[in-house]
Amino acid sequence: MITETSARGAGSDFAQLSKLVAASGLMGRRPGYYATRITAVVAFYAGCWAAFVVVGVSWWTLAVAAALAVAYGQVALVAHDIAHRQVFRLRRASEVSGRIAGNAGIGMGYGWWQDKHTRHHANPNHEELDPDLVPDLLVWTKSQAHAATGVPRLVGRSQAFLFFPLLTLEGFNLHVAGVRSLADRSLRCRFLEGVLLIGHIAAYLTALFLVLPPGMAVAFLAVHQCLFGVYLGSIFAPNHKGMPTLTGDDRPDFLRRQVLTSRDIHGGRLTDIVLGGLNYQIEHHLFPSMPSPNLRKAQVIVRRYCEELGVTYLETSLVASYRQALSSLHEAGAPLRAARTPS
């Protein structure tokens, strides 16, 4: 379960920061905010499907597909907050609503993703311990490049240029990973997750091929899922990619492990909405259960505290974060390009 308890064992630096943040009242729940946000996301989601039916057999339906990709992304962000216990106090309420949003709403294996995300939070950007750094398609460090075989070795040479095109596959990957996780007997509520996940996929495909002719249905599916993947990837890529990576026993104290491997993205309220509050990635990693609308205020406290400690705190623009992430990917793939160059 993703909760504040992941901070147990933190050093005194984090303990002092935690006291400051707790005294500010920013750990308090925001039921009014989440009631409004969830209502708006559900209305947007339902409105997109209503528009799909109303537009019907027309190539304008591809515009609906694009809007639905954003709706799916917003549902994923709500599921993320639910998983971190930002929305509901009780575990059961969080799990039920999380499965409804994830499995039934967008075809994401909620239990699988929650386990993966919990391990990421415990060891962000750790080469051996962070599941988000597994070199299954891309290589994230030069050491991974040296050991790469198969697809990562082939793709890694040009991965900085292929990164955004490859994000078009992320939506499909999310669905496939969710279905594959159903074979894991350790998955909690495996039957329920399977019913909701398969039910979503069946209802989704039925709706597409019932309303649209086959060619248009396939085009809708491609536009929707590809843009959904790009949106998700564009939300999560700025958070850690291009930041320092850890390996082996290189595990600094909790505060430094979270701050030094994360970056914040500056922007206004629109940025908060589009990125779902994950633009305050440093604060989110330090206080996972803090409601996302409180992260903006927490940033002031955290940044000042890091300055007092002399801990590097990085905040940049969204474009600069992508530039840093792509530069890091290009550098990580250097050994593969060198190996290809004739001596």
C-alpha positions, 0 to 999 in steps of 0.5 A: 500500500502506498502511504506515508509509512514508506518514510519509516526509518527516515533520518532526522533531516526528514523528521524535522521537515515532516514536523514543519509540514504537519504543523502547516496543516497541509496533510489534512484531507481535501474532500471538497476539492476531490468531490469537485475534481472527481465530478468534473473528470467523470462528467468529462469522461461521460461527455466524451462517450456521449459525443462518440455516440452523437457524432457516430459514423463520421471522421470527426469521431477522431477528434472525440478520440483525442478528447477521450485520450485526455479523459483517460489520462485524467482518470489515471491521475485520479486513480493515482491520488486514490492509490496514495490515500489522498482521497479516502481515509479508509483502505477499502474505500480507496481500493474499491474506488481505485479499481473502478477508476483503473480497471473498469474506467480505463482498462488499467490493472490497478493492483499491478500498477499499485505494487509497481508504483509503491516500489518506485516510490521506495527507491526512485531512480535506483537502477536495480530497485526502481521498476521504472528503470527496468531496461525492457525497451529503453536503456536508462544508464550506460551500464544498462547499455553495456549489458543490453541485448535484443530490443533494448540494444537495437532501440537504445542507439537512437532512443532519444529520437524514438522516445516520444514516438514510442510513447504511442505504445504506452497505452497498449502496454498498460492494458497488456501488463494489466491482463498479464498480471491476472496470471499472478496468484499473489495479486489481491482480489484477482478475480474482481480485477479480472472481471473489471479489466476484461469487462472494460476491454470487451465493452470498449471494443463492442462500443467501437465496432457497434457504432463505427464501421470496422476501418473507422473503429480501428482508426478511432482505437489507434488515435485514442490509445496512441494519444493516451499513451503520449499523454501519460508518458508526457506526464511522468517523463519530466519527474525523474528521467535525466535526474541522478540514478542510484545503484547497489548500496548507494541509498542516501537518507530518505529526504535526499533519496527523494529530492535528489532524484526528482524535479519539479515543473514550474507553471500555473494552475493549468499546469497543475490540472494537466499534470495532475499535481505531479509537477510538484514531484519532489513534494509528492515523493516526500509526502505521498499521501498529501492531497495534490492541491496542497503540494503547491504550498508545501513546495515553499516549505520544502524548497526553503528547507532544502536550501538551508541544508544545502540539498540541491532542489531542481525546478525547471520548465516543462520543455527544459525537463523534456530536454534534460530527459532526452539528453540523458537518454541520448547519453545513456545510449552512447556505448551502443552507438560506439559499439556500432562504429567501425574501428 
